[in-house]
């Protein structure tokens, strides 16, 4: 294993005001444990209760989406790994970033969906959310980035931002930023 300059990494975390950072295989119990730590950090940071609830809800939604996607795709533990960062920017907004390995076509479709939602205002997001609620649920159609992602978009103070980085073999790394 190569030497990791931990002090440099720590300084980067402090400079970027990172509250929590995780990279690796993610299980239901780990999502819960990190969620509890996040709640504690938000409490210590004296976050407004509504902001704390939104940050927590967004964290849960994004990490569960990553876990479920990896399971549906039959990814190995390493392929299904998640990268999650929760930070606070200079304007005191919380930034939840989450990323994972995806099939290229799935990532492109998801980026298109995020771009569409980013162009919507709060009223349009609410209408899209209600329309999605009324649609019959097709048990064969998993993870269409519908209701949960719309709920995330509704909780943000800025439009969602996604990025897709191709890594070969028809796969890519998908990342999503939600600012609360």
MODELLER restraints for C-alpha pairs under 7 A, 6 or more apart:
rsr = mdl.restraints
at = mdl.atoms
rsr.add(forms.Gaussian(group=physical.xy_distance, feature=features.Distance(at['CA:17:A'], at['CA:87:A']), mean=5.41, stdev=0.5))
rsr.add(forms.Gaussian(group=physical.xy_distance, feature=features.Distance(at['CA:17:A'], at['CA:88:A']), mean=5.48, stdev=0.5))
rsr.add(forms.Gaussian(group=physical.xy_distance, feature=features.Distance(at['CA:17:A'], at['CA:89:A']), mean=6.74, stdev=0.5))
rsr.add(forms.Gaussian(group=physical.xy_distance, feature=features.Distance(at['CA:18:A'], at['CA:85:A']), mean=6.94, stdev=0.5))
rsr.add(forms.Gaussian(group=physical.xy_distance, feature=features.Distance(at['CA:18:A'], at['CA:86:A']), mean=5.90, stdev=0.5))
rsr.add(forms.Gaussian(group=physical.xy_distance, feature=features.Distance(at['CA:18:A'], at['CA:87:A']), mean=4.01, stdev=0.5))
rsr.add(forms.Gaussian(group=physical.xy_distance, feature=features.Distance(at['CA:18:A'], at['CA:88:A']), mean=6.51, stdev=0.5))
rsr.add(forms.Gaussian(group=physical.xy_distance, feature=features.Distance(at['CA:19:A'], at['CA:41:A']), mean=6.85, stdev=0.5))
rsr.add(forms.Gaussian(group=physical.xy_distance, feature=features.Distance(at['CA:19:A'], at['CA:86:A']), mean=5.59, stdev=0.5))
rsr.add(forms.Gaussian(group=physical.xy_distance, feature=features.Distance(at['CA:19:A'], at['CA:87:A']), mean=5.17, stdev=0.5))
rsr.add(forms.Gaussian(group=physical.xy_distance, feature=features.Distance(at['CA:20:A'], at['CA:38:A']), mean=6.97, stdev=0.5))
rsr.add(forms.Gaussian(group=physical.xy_distance, feature=features.Distance(at['CA:20:A'], at['CA:85:A']), mean=5.68, stdev=0.5))
rsr.add(forms.Gaussian(group=physical.xy_distance, feature=features.Distance(at['CA:20:A'], at['CA:86:A']), mean=5.20, stdev=0.5))
rsr.add(forms.Gaussian(group=physical.xy_distance, feature=features.Distance(at['CA:20:A'], at['CA:87:A']), mean=6.97, stdev=0.5))
rsr.add(forms.Gaussian(group=physical.xy_distance, feature=features.Distance(at['CA:21:A'], at['CA:84:A']), mean=5.67, stdev=0.5))
rsr.add(forms.Gaussian(group=physical.xy_distance, feature=features.Distance(at['CA:21:A'], at['CA:85:A']), mean=4.38, stdev=0.5))
rsr.add(forms.Gaussian(group=physical.xy_distance, feature=features.Distance(at['CA:21:A'], at['CA:86:A']), mean=6.47, stdev=0.5))
rsr.add(forms.Gaussian(group=physical.xy_distance, feature=features.Distance(at['CA:22:A'], at['CA:83:A']), mean=5.64, stdev=0.5))
rsr.add(forms.Gaussian(group=physical.xy_distance, feature=features.Distance(at['CA:22:A'], at['CA:84:A']), mean=5.16, stdev=0.5))
rsr.add(forms.Gaussian(group=physical.xy_distance, feature=features.Distance(at['CA:22:A'], at['CA:85:A']), mean=6.47, stdev=0.5))
rsr.add(forms.Gaussian(group=physical.xy_distance, feature=features.Distance(at['CA:23:A'], at['CA:81:A']), mean=6.85, stdev=0.5))
rsr.add(forms.Gaussian(group=physical.xy_distance, feature=features.Distance(at['CA:23:A'], at['CA:82:A']), mean=5.60, stdev=0.5))
rsr.add(forms.Gaussian(group=physical.xy_distance, feature=features.Distance(at['CA:23:A'], at['CA:83:A']), mean=4.33, stdev=0.5))
rsr.add(forms.Gaussian(group=physical.xy_distance, feature=features.Distance(at['CA:23:A'], at['CA:84:A']), mean=6.44, stdev=0.5))
rsr.add(forms.Gaussian(group=physical.xy_distance, feature=features.Distance(at['CA:24:A'], at['CA:81:A']), mean=4.56, stdev=0.5))
rsr.add(forms.Gaussian(group=physical.xy_distance, feature=features.Distance(at['CA:24:A'], at['CA:82:A']), mean=5.43, stdev=0.5))
rsr.add(forms.Gaussian(group=physical.xy_distance, feature=features.Distance(at['CA:24:A'], at['CA:83:A']), mean=6.61, stdev=0.5))
rsr.add(forms.Gaussian(group=physical.xy_distance, feature=features.Distance(at['CA:25:A'], at['CA:77:A']), mean=5.57, stdev=0.5))
rsr.add(forms.Gaussian(group=physical.xy_distance, feature=features.Distance(at['CA:25:A'], at['CA:78:A']), mean=6.29, stdev=0.5))
rsr.add(forms.Gaussian(group=physical.xy_distance, feature=features.Distance(at['CA:25:A'], at['CA:80:A']), mean=6.22, stdev=0.5))
rsr.add(forms.Gaussian(group=physical.xy_distance, feature=features.Distance(at['CA:25:A'], at['CA:81:A']), mean=4.14, stdev=0.5))
rsr.add(forms.Gaussian(group=physical.xy_distance, feature=features.Distance(at['CA:25:A'], at['CA:82:A']), mean=6.21, stdev=0.5))
rsr.add(forms.Gaussian(group=physical.xy_distance, feature=features.Distance(at['CA:26:A'], at['CA:67:A']), mean=6.50, stdev=0.5))
rsr.add(forms.Gaussian(group=physical.xy_distance, feature=features.Distance(at['CA:26:A'], at['CA:81:A']), mean=6.20, stdev=0.5))
rsr.add(forms.Gaussian(group=physical.xy_distance, feature=features.Distance(at['CA:26:A'], at['CA:82:A']), mean=6.40, stdev=0.5))
rsr.add(forms.Gaussian(group=physical.xy_distance, feature=features.Distance(at['CA:31:A'], at['CA:63:A']), mean=6.86, stdev=0.5))
rsr.add(forms.Gaussian(group=physical.xy_distance, feature=features.Distance(at['CA:35:A'], at['CA:56:A']), mean=6.79, stdev=0.5))
rsr.add(forms.Gaussian(group=physical.xy_distance, feature=features.Distance(at['CA:39:A'], at['CA:56:A']), mean=6.99, stdev=0.5))
rsr.add(forms.Gaussian(group=physical.xy_distance, feature=features.Distance(at['CA:42:A'], at['CA:52:A']), mean=6.07, stdev=0.5))
rsr.add(forms.Gaussian(group=physical.xy_distance, feature=features.Distance(at['CA:51:A'], at['CA:180:A']), mean=6.83, stdev=0.5))
rsr.add(forms.Gaussian(group=physical.xy_distance, feature=features.Distance(at['CA:54:A'], at['CA:155:A']), mean=6.14, stdev=0.5))
rsr.add(forms.Gaussian(group=physical.xy_distance, feature=features.Distance(at['CA:55:A'], at['CA:180:A']), mean=6.61, stdev=0.5))
rsr.add(forms.Gaussian(group=physical.xy_distance, feature=features.Distance(at['CA:58:A'], at['CA:152:A']), mean=5.65, stdev=0.5))
rsr.add(forms.Gaussian(group=physical.xy_distance, feature=features.Distance(at['CA:59:A'], at['CA:96:A']), mean=6.69, stdev=0.5))
rsr.add(forms.Gaussian(group=physical.xy_distance, feature=features.Distance(at['CA:61:A'], at['CA:148:A']), mean=6.55, stdev=0.5))
rsr.add(forms.Gaussian(group=physical.xy_distance, feature=features.Distance(at['CA:62:A'], at['CA:98:A']), mean=6.60, stdev=0.5))
rsr.add(forms.Gaussian(group=physical.xy_distance, feature=features.Distance(at['CA:66:A'], at['CA:82:A']), mean=6.73, stdev=0.5))
rsr.add(forms.Gaussian(group=physical.xy_distance, feature=features.Distance(at['CA:66:A'], at['CA:100:A']), mean=6.61, stdev=0.5))
rsr.add(forms.Gaussian(group=physical.xy_distance, feature=features.Distance(at['CA:67:A'], at['CA:80:A']), mean=6.98, stdev=0.5))
rsr.add(forms.Gaussian(group=physical.xy_distance, feature=features.Distance(at['CA:70:A'], at['CA:80:A']), mean=4.82, stdev=0.5))
rsr.add(forms.Gaussian(group=physical.xy_distance, feature=features.Distance(at['CA:79:A'], at['CA:101:A']), mean=6.44, stdev=0.5))
rsr.add(forms.Gaussian(group=physical.xy_distance, feature=features.Distance(at['CA:80:A'], at['CA:101:A']), mean=6.72, stdev=0.5))
rsr.add(forms.Gaussian(group=physical.xy_distance, feature=features.Distance(at['CA:81:A'], at['CA:100:A']), mean=6.39, stdev=0.5))
rsr.add(forms.Gaussian(group=physical.xy_distance, feature=features.Distance(at['CA:82:A'], at['CA:99:A']), mean=5.88, stdev=0.5))
rsr.add(forms.Gaussian(group=physical.xy_distance, feature=features.Distance(at['CA:82:A'], at['CA:100:A']), mean=5.04, stdev=0.5))
rsr.add(forms.Gaussian(group=physical.xy_distance, feature=features.Distance(at['CA:83:A'], at['CA:98:A']), mean=5.61, stdev=0.5))
rsr.add(forms.Gaussian(group=physical.xy_distance, feature=features.Distance(at['CA:83:A'], at['CA:99:A']), mean=5.15, stdev=0.5))
rsr.add(forms.Gaussian(group=physical.xy_distance, feature=features.Distance(at['CA:83:A'], at['CA:100:A']), mean=6.39, stdev=0.5))
rsr.add(forms.Gaussian(group=physical.xy_distance, feature=features.Distance(at['CA:84:A'], at['CA:97:A']), mean=5.63, stdev=0.5))
rsr.add(forms.Gaussian(group=physical.xy_distance, feature=features.Distance(at['CA:84:A'], at['CA:98:A']), mean=4.41, stdev=0.5))
rsr.add(forms.Gaussian(group=physical.xy_distance, feature=features.Distance(at['CA:84:A'], at['CA:99:A']), mean=6.51, stdev=0.5))
rsr.add(forms.Gaussian(group=physical.xy_distance, feature=features.Distance(at['CA:85:A'], at['CA:96:A']), mean=5.89, stdev=0.5))
rsr.add(forms.Gaussian(group=physical.xy_distance, feature=features.Distance(at['CA:85:A'], at['CA:97:A']), mean=5.12, stdev=0.5))
rsr.add(forms.Gaussian(group=physical.xy_distance, feature=features.Distance(at['CA:85:A'], at['CA:98:A']), mean=6.48, stdev=0.5))
rsr.add(forms.Gaussian(group=physical.xy_distance, feature=features.Distance(at['CA:86:A'], at['CA:94:A']), mean=6.94, stdev=0.5))
rsr.add(forms.Gaussian(group=physical.xy_distance, feature=features.Distance(at['CA:86:A'], at['CA:95:A']), mean=5.61, stdev=0.5))
rsr.add(forms.Gaussian(group=physical.xy_distance, feature=features.Distance(at['CA:86:A'], at['CA:96:A']), mean=4.61, stdev=0.5))
rsr.add(forms.Gaussian(group=physical.xy_distance, feature=features.Distance(at['CA:86:A'], at['CA:97:A']), mean=6.38, stdev=0.5))
rsr.add(forms.Gaussian(group=physical.xy_distance, feature=features.Distance(at['CA:87:A'], at['CA:94:A']), mean=5.69, stdev=0.5))
rsr.add(forms.Gaussian(group=physical.xy_distance, feature=features.Distance(at['CA:87:A'], at['CA:95:A']), mean=5.14, stdev=0.5))
rsr.add(forms.Gaussian(group=physical.xy_distance, feature=features.Distance(at['CA:87:A'], at['CA:96:A']), mean=6.66, stdev=0.5))
rsr.add(forms.Gaussian(group=physical.xy_distance, feature=features.Distance(at['CA:88:A'], at['CA:94:A']), mean=4.44, stdev=0.5))
rsr.add(forms.Gaussian(group=physical.xy_distance, feature=features.Distance(at['CA:88:A'], at['CA:95:A']), mean=5.89, stdev=0.5))
rsr.add(forms.Gaussian(group=physical.xy_distance, feature=features.Distance(at['CA:89:A'], at['CA:95:A']), mean=6.99, stdev=0.5))
rsr.add(forms.Gaussian(group=physical.xy_distance, feature=features.Distance(at['CA:93:A'], at['CA:179:A']), mean=6.37, stdev=0.5))
rsr.add(forms.Gaussian(group=physical.xy_distance, feature=features.Distance(at['CA:93:A'], at['CA:180:A']), mean=5.49, stdev=0.5))
rsr.add(forms.Gaussian(group=physical.xy_distance, feature=features.Distance(at['CA:94:A'], at['CA:179:A']), mean=5.70, stdev=0.5))
rsr.add(forms.Gaussian(group=physical.xy_distance, feature=features.Distance(at['CA:94:A'], at['CA:180:A']), mean=5.05, stdev=0.5))
rsr.add(forms.Gaussian(group=physical.xy_distance, feature=features.Distance(at['CA:95:A'], at['CA:177:A']), mean=6.78, stdev=0.5))
rsr.add(forms.Gaussian(group=physical.xy_distance, feature=features.Distance(at['CA:95:A'], at['CA:178:A']), mean=5.78, stdev=0.5))
rsr.add(forms.Gaussian(group=physical.xy_distance, feature=features.Distance(at['CA:95:A'], at['CA:179:A']), mean=4.53, stdev=0.5))
rsr.add(forms.Gaussian(group=physical.xy_distance, feature=features.Distance(at['CA:95:A'], at['CA:180:A']), mean=6.31, stdev=0.5))
rsr.add(forms.Gaussian(group=physical.xy_distance, feature=features.Distance(at['CA:96:A'], at['CA:177:A']), mean=5.80, stdev=0.5))
rsr.add(forms.Gaussian(group=physical.xy_distance, feature=features.Distance(at['CA:96:A'], at['CA:178:A']), mean=5.20, stdev=0.5))
rsr.add(forms.Gaussian(group=physical.xy_distance, feature=features.Distance(at['CA:96:A'], at['CA:179:A']), mean=6.38, stdev=0.5))
rsr.add(forms.Gaussian(group=physical.xy_distance, feature=features.Distance(at['CA:97:A'], at['CA:175:A']), mean=6.95, stdev=0.5))
rsr.add(forms.Gaussian(group=physical.xy_distance, feature=features.Distance(at['CA:97:A'], at['CA:176:A']), mean=5.61, stdev=0.5))
rsr.add(forms.Gaussian(group=physical.xy_distance, feature=features.Distance(at['CA:97:A'], at['CA:177:A']), mean=4.53, stdev=0.5))
rsr.add(forms.Gaussian(group=physical.xy_distance, feature=features.Distance(at['CA:97:A'], at['CA:178:A']), mean=6.43, stdev=0.5))
rsr.add(forms.Gaussian(group=physical.xy_distance, feature=features.Distance(at['CA:98:A'], at['CA:175:A']), mean=5.58, stdev=0.5))
rsr.add(forms.Gaussian(group=physical.xy_distance, feature=features.Distance(at['CA:98:A'], at['CA:176:A']), mean=5.47, stdev=0.5))
rsr.add(forms.Gaussian(group=physical.xy_distance, feature=features.Distance(at['CA:98:A'], at['CA:177:A']), mean=6.79, stdev=0.5))
rsr.add(forms.Gaussian(group=physical.xy_distance, feature=features.Distance(at['CA:99:A'], at['CA:173:A']), mean=6.75, stdev=0.5))
rsr.add(forms.Gaussian(group=physical.xy_distance, feature=features.Distance(at['CA:99:A'], at['CA:174:A']), mean=5.31, stdev=0.5))
rsr.add(forms.Gaussian(group=physical.xy_distance, feature=features.Distance(at['CA:99:A'], at['CA:175:A']), mean=4.01, stdev=0.5))
rsr.add(forms.Gaussian(group=physical.xy_distance, feature=features.Distance(at['CA:99:A'], at['CA:176:A']), mean=6.28, stdev=0.5))
rsr.add(forms.Gaussian(group=physical.xy_distance, feature=features.Distance(at['CA:100:A'], at['CA:173:A']), mean=5.53, stdev=0.5))
rsr.add(forms.Gaussian(group=physical.xy_distance, feature=features.Distance(at['CA:100:A'], at['CA:174:A']), mean=5.52, stdev=0.5))
rsr.add(forms.Gaussian(group=physical.xy_distance, feature=features.Distance(at['CA:100:A'], at['CA:175:A']), mean=6.66, stdev=0.5))
rsr.add(forms.Gaussian(group=physical.xy_distance, feature=features.Distance(at['CA:101:A'], at['CA:171:A']), mean=6.96, stdev=0.5))
rsr.add(forms.Gaussian(group=physical.xy_distance, feature=features.Distance(at['CA:101:A'], at['CA:172:A']), mean=5.80, stdev=0.5))
rsr.add(forms.Gaussian(group=physical.xy_distance, feature=features.Distance(at['CA:101:A'], at['CA:173:A']), mean=4.55, stdev=0.5))
rsr.add(forms.Gaussian(group=physical.xy_distance, feature=features.Distance(at['CA:101:A'], at['CA:174:A']), mean=6.24, stdev=0.5))
rsr.add(forms.Gaussian(group=physical.xy_distance, feature=features.Distance(at['CA:102:A'], at['CA:171:A']), mean=5.70, stdev=0.5))
rsr.add(forms.Gaussian(group=physical.xy_distance, feature=features.Distance(at['CA:102:A'], at['CA:172:A']), mean=5.43, stdev=0.5))
rsr.add(forms.Gaussian(group=physical.xy_distance, feature=features.Distance(at['CA:102:A'], at['CA:173:A']), mean=6.02, stdev=0.5))
rsr.add(forms.Gaussian(group=physical.xy_distance, feature=features.Distance(at['CA:102:A'], at['CA:174:A']), mean=6.45, stdev=0.5))
rsr.add(forms.Gaussian(group=physical.xy_distance, feature=features.Distance(at['CA:103:A'], at['CA:170:A']), mean=6.07, stdev=0.5))
rsr.add(forms.Gaussian(group=physical.xy_distance, feature=features.Distance(at['CA:103:A'], at['CA:171:A']), mean=4.44, stdev=0.5))
rsr.add(forms.Gaussian(group=physical.xy_distance, feature=features.Distance(at['CA:103:A'], at['CA:172:A']), mean=6.17, stdev=0.5))
rsr.add(forms.Gaussian(group=physical.xy_distance, feature=features.Distance(at['CA:104:A'], at['CA:170:A']), mean=5.15, stdev=0.5))
rsr.add(forms.Gaussian(group=physical.xy_distance, feature=features.Distance(at['CA:104:A'], at['CA:171:A']), mean=4.52, stdev=0.5))
rsr.add(forms.Gaussian(group=physical.xy_distance, feature=features.Distance(at['CA:104:A'], at['CA:172:A']), mean=5.26, stdev=0.5))
rsr.add(forms.Gaussian(group=physical.xy_distance, feature=features.Distance(at['CA:107:A'], at['CA:164:A']), mean=6.53, stdev=0.5))
rsr.add(forms.Gaussian(group=physical.xy_distance, feature=features.Distance(at['CA:107:A'], at['CA:172:A']), mean=6.95, stdev=0.5))
rsr.add(forms.Gaussian(group=physical.xy_distance, feature=features.Distance(at['CA:107:A'], at['CA:174:A']), mean=6.10, stdev=0.5))
rsr.add(forms.Gaussian(group=physical.xy_distance, feature=features.Distance(at['CA:110:A'], at['CA:145:A']), mean=6.95, stdev=0.5))
rsr.add(forms.Gaussian(group=physical.xy_distance, feature=features.Distance(at['CA:111:A'], at['CA:162:A']), mean=5.94, stdev=0.5))
rsr.add(forms.Gaussian(group=physical.xy_distance, feature=features.Distance(at['CA:111:A'], at['CA:163:A']), mean=7.00, stdev=0.5))
rsr.add(forms.Gaussian(group=physical.xy_distance, feature=features.Distance(at['CA:114:A'], at['CA:160:A']), mean=6.52, stdev=0.5))
rsr.add(forms.Gaussian(group=physical.xy_distance, feature=features.Distance(at['CA:114:A'], at['CA:161:A']), mean=6.96, stdev=0.5))
rsr.add(forms.Gaussian(group=physical.xy_distance, feature=features.Distance(at['CA:114:A'], at['CA:162:A']), mean=6.66, stdev=0.5))
rsr.add(forms.Gaussian(group=physical.xy_distance, feature=features.Distance(at['CA:118:A'], at['CA:159:A']), mean=4.66, stdev=0.5))
rsr.add(forms.Gaussian(group=physical.xy_distance, feature=features.Distance(at['CA:118:A'], at['CA:160:A']), mean=5.64, stdev=0.5))
rsr.add(forms.Gaussian(group=physical.xy_distance, feature=features.Distance(at['CA:122:A'], at['CA:154:A']), mean=6.50, stdev=0.5))
rsr.add(forms.Gaussian(group=physical.xy_distance, feature=features.Distance(at['CA:125:A'], at['CA:150:A']), mean=6.73, stdev=0.5))
rsr.add(forms.Gaussian(group=physical.xy_distance, feature=features.Distance(at['CA:125:A'], at['CA:154:A']), mean=6.29, stdev=0.5))
rsr.add(forms.Gaussian(group=physical.xy_distance, feature=features.Distance(at['CA:129:A'], at['CA:147:A']), mean=6.19, stdev=0.5))
rsr.add(forms.Gaussian(group=physical.xy_distance, feature=features.Distance(at['CA:129:A'], at['CA:150:A']), mean=5.96, stdev=0.5))
rsr.add(forms.Gaussian(group=physical.xy_distance, feature=features.Distance(at['CA:132:A'], at['CA:146:A']), mean=6.91, stdev=0.5))
rsr.add(forms.Gaussian(group=physical.xy_distance, feature=features.Distance(at['CA:132:A'], at['CA:147:A']), mean=6.19, stdev=0.5))
rsr.add(forms.Gaussian(group=physical.xy_distance, feature=features.Distance(at['CA:153:A'], at['CA:159:A']), mean=6.86, stdev=0.5))
rsr.add(forms.Gaussian(group=physical.xy_distance, feature=features.Distance(at['CA:153:A'], at['CA:160:A']), mean=6.26, stdev=0.5))
rsr.add(forms.Gaussian(group=physical.xy_distance, feature=features.Distance(at['CA:155:A'], at['CA:180:A']), mean=6.75, stdev=0.5))
rsr.add(forms.Gaussian(group=physical.xy_distance, feature=features.Distance(at['CA:156:A'], at['CA:178:A']), mean=6.11, stdev=0.5))
rsr.add(forms.Gaussian(group=physical.xy_distance, feature=features.Distance(at['CA:156:A'], at['CA:179:A']), mean=5.35, stdev=0.5))
rsr.add(forms.Gaussian(group=physical.xy_distance, feature=features.Distance(at['CA:156:A'], at['CA:180:A']), mean=4.63, stdev=0.5))
rsr.add(forms.Gaussian(group=physical.xy_distance, feature=features.Distance(at['CA:157:A'], at['CA:179:A']), mean=5.86, stdev=0.5))
rsr.add(forms.Gaussian(group=physical.xy_distance, feature=features.Distance(at['CA:157:A'], at['CA:180:A']), mean=5.09, stdev=0.5))
rsr.add(forms.Gaussian(group=physical.xy_distance, feature=features.Distance(at['CA:158:A'], at['CA:179:A']), mean=5.78, stdev=0.5))
rsr.add(forms.Gaussian(group=physical.xy_distance, feature=features.Distance(at['CA:160:A'], at['CA:177:A']), mean=5.83, stdev=0.5))
rsr.add(forms.Gaussian(group=physical.xy_distance, feature=features.Distance(at['CA:160:A'], at['CA:178:A']), mean=5.26, stdev=0.5))
rsr.add(forms.Gaussian(group=physical.xy_distance, feature=features.Distance(at['CA:161:A'], at['CA:176:A']), mean=5.72, stdev=0.5))
rsr.add(forms.Gaussian(group=physical.xy_distance, feature=features.Distance(at['CA:161:A'], at['CA:177:A']), mean=5.16, stdev=0.5))
rsr.add(forms.Gaussian(group=physical.xy_distance, feature=features.Distance(at['CA:161:A'], at['CA:178:A']), mean=6.95, stdev=0.5))
rsr.add(forms.Gaussian(group=physical.xy_distance, feature=features.Distance(at['CA:162:A'], at['CA:175:A']), mean=5.52, stdev=0.5))
rsr.add(forms.Gaussian(group=physical.xy_distance, feature=features.Distance(at['CA:162:A'], at['CA:176:A']), mean=4.38, stdev=0.5))
rsr.add(forms.Gaussian(group=physical.xy_distance, feature=features.Distance(at['CA:162:A'], at['CA:177:A']), mean=6.29, stdev=0.5))
rsr.add(forms.Gaussian(group=physical.xy_distance, feature=features.Distance(at['CA:163:A'], at['CA:174:A']), mean=5.83, stdev=0.5))
rsr.add(forms.Gaussian(group=physical.xy_distance, feature=features.Distance(at['CA:163:A'], at['CA:175:A']), mean=5.24, stdev=0.5))
rsr.add(forms.Gaussian(group=physical.xy_distance, feature=features.Distance(at['CA:163:A'], at['CA:176:A']), mean=6.57, stdev=0.5))
rsr.add(forms.Gaussian(group=physical.xy_distance, feature=features.Distance(at['CA:164:A'], at['CA:172:A']), mean=6.24, stdev=0.5))
rsr.add(forms.Gaussian(group=physical.xy_distance, feature=features.Distance(at['CA:164:A'], at['CA:173:A']), mean=5.66, stdev=0.5))
rsr.add(forms.Gaussian(group=physical.xy_distance, feature=features.Distance(at['CA:164:A'], at['CA:174:A']), mean=4.64, stdev=0.5))
rsr.add(forms.Gaussian(group=physical.xy_distance, feature=features.Distance(at['CA:164:A'], at['CA:175:A']), mean=6.50, stdev=0.5))
rsr.add(forms.Gaussian(group=physical.xy_distance, feature=features.Distance(at['CA:165:A'], at['CA:172:A']), mean=5.24, stdev=0.5))
rsr.add(forms.Gaussian(group=physical.xy_distance, feature=features.Distance(at['CA:165:A'], at['CA:173:A']), mean=5.13, stdev=0.5))
rsr.add(forms.Gaussian(group=physical.xy_distance, feature=features.Distance(at['CA:165:A'], at['CA:174:A']), mean=6.59, stdev=0.5))
rsr.add(forms.Gaussian(group=physical.xy_distance, feature=features.Distance(at['CA:166:A'], at['CA:172:A']), mean=4.10, stdev=0.5))
rsr.add(forms.Gaussian(group=physical.xy_distance, feature=features.Distance(at['CA:166:A'], at['CA:173:A']), mean=6.43, stdev=0.5))
rsr.add(forms.Gaussian(group=physical.xy_distance, feature=features.Distance(at['CA:167:A'], at['CA:173:A']), mean=7.00, stdev=0.5))
